[in-house]
């Protein structure tokens, strides 16, 4: 599917959230990405603790959302040919 264009909100960053790469991330509404949608990020740490943060989807238009859902612009274009 590719890299999801998501941005931390409210001044959060990997540093302020203490993200070091050992975490597991969940985005419950990921399948419902739409332009500029706000999402919740759940950070699950190895010690069992959890933390949440807000994310902003940086897909800015419905066309970009269609491209992302198709797996990129090339797969999107190929589906239009068939």
C-alpha positions in Angstrom: 0.0 0.0 0.0 2.9 2.4 0.6 3.7 5.0 3.2 0.7 6.7 4.8 1.1 10.5 4.8 0.4 11.2 8.5 1.5 14.1 10.7 1.5 14.4 14.5 -0.8 17.1 15.8 -0.7 19.5 18.7 3.1 19.9 18.7 3.7 16.2 19.3 6.8 14.5 17.8 8.6 11.2 18.1 10.7 12.9 20.8 7.9 14.4 22.8 6.1 11.0 22.7 9.3 9.1 23.6 9.1 6.8 20.5 12.3 4.8 20.2 11.3 2.0 17.7 10.3 -0.7 20.1 6.6 0.2 20.1 3.7 -1.2 18.2 1.3 1.3 16.6 -2.4 1.0 16.0 -4.5 3.4 14.0 -8.1 2.1 14.5 -9.7 4.2 11.7 -6.9 3.7 9.1 -9.1 2.0 6.6 -11.3 5.1 6.6 -8.6 7.6 5.5 -10.0 10.6 3.8 -8.6 14.1 3.1 -7.4 16.0 6.2 -9.0 13.5 8.5 -7.9 13.4 12.2 -7.0 10.0 13.5 -6.1 8.5 16.8 -2.7 6.8 17.2 -2.4 4.2 19.9 1.2 3.5 21.0 1.7 0.2 22.7 5.0 -0.1 24.6 7.0 -3.3 25.4 6.2 -2.8 29.1 2.5 -3.0 28.4 1.7 0.7 28.8 -0.2 2.6 26.1 -0.3 6.2 25.0 -2.4 8.0 22.5 -1.7 10.8 20.1 -3.6 12.6 17.4 -2.6 12.4 13.7 -3.6 14.4 10.7 -4.0 12.7 7.3 -1.9 14.7 4.8 -3.9 13.4 1.9 -5.4 16.7 0.7 -7.8 15.7 -2.1 -10.2 12.8 -2.9 -8.1 12.0 -6.0 -5.0 11.6 -3.7 -7.1 9.3 -1.5 -8.1 7.2 -4.5 -4.5 6.9 -5.5 -3.5 5.9 -2.0 -6.3 3.3 -1.7 -5.2 1.8 -5.1 -1.6 1.4 -3.8 -0.2 4.4 -5.7 -0.7 6.3 -8.9 0.6 3.6 -11.2 -1.7 0.8 -9.9 -4.6 3.4 -10.0 -3.9 4.2 -13.6 -3.6 0.5 -14.5 -7.0 -0.2 -13.0 -8.5 2.5 -15.2 -7.1 0.7 -18.3 -8.9 -2.5 -17.7 
